[in-house]
Amino acid sequence: MTASIDMSLLARHADEIADAARELSALGWTPATSSNFSMRMDNSHAAITISGKDKGRLSRSDIMVVDFQGNAVGSAHRPSAETGLHTQIYRRFPEAGVVLHTHSRNQSVASRLFARDGSVVLEGWELQKAITGYTTHESRLEVPVFPNTQLMPELTARIDAWLDAGKPLHAYLIDGHGIYTWGRDMPETRRHLEALEFLLACELDLKRLSS
């Protein structure tokens, strides 16, 4: 590992990521080694899960460092294939300290159901207030659904276009895939993820009951 990386900080981040991953795995949100998690190290590096690991059994050695161009730093391990989506968030949101990506059943089904609409629009739910910046249920929280692709530059370009159009972005779904959300630290990001999971489940129930 290069001298520019704070090894004690990396160890703390690795432990925090592994703890969160175990809890999210226990909820069934990270099936079949899916999902990926990261934490900002500094203004040009992040700690991120390596590819192909069971998220319920992560150790410190399963967390590596990448730069904000997605390159491995001081490691022969391969980072998650979706590393570019994490580093994009850190570049676009300087306040972001954690990115969590999961594949719960609700997230995956909602991503397919709302793909044609292009987004899930959340209005009138009290739990919208769990998302930083939202202080009332009388607000509109739009979660875009981006088409799935194995070409990360194509996906990051769509996210950049959304942001460049001046649209608020607190989370997004990928069609047939799962959700990405972020926050200043792990507690805030976990709160966002859990609130969005609940809200998506409510929207799915409404669809089911109204059909």
JOGI-V458161 format. One record per run of one state. SS is the DSSP state (alpha for helix, beta for strand, coil for the rest). FROM is the first residue (numbers start at 1). TO is the last residue. Records with the same first field share a line. If there is no record, write none. Layout:
SS = FROM-TO, FROM-TO
This chain:
coil = 1-6, 27-30, 34-35, 41-44, 51-59, 68-71, 73-78, 80-82, 93-97, 103-104, 114-118, 124-125, 131-139, 147-151, 165-170, 175-178, 184-185, 211-211
alpha = 7-26, 31-33, 60-62, 83-92, 105-113, 126-130, 152-164, 186-210
beta = 36-40, 45-50, 63-67, 72-72, 79-79, 98-102, 119-123, 140-146, 171-174, 179-183
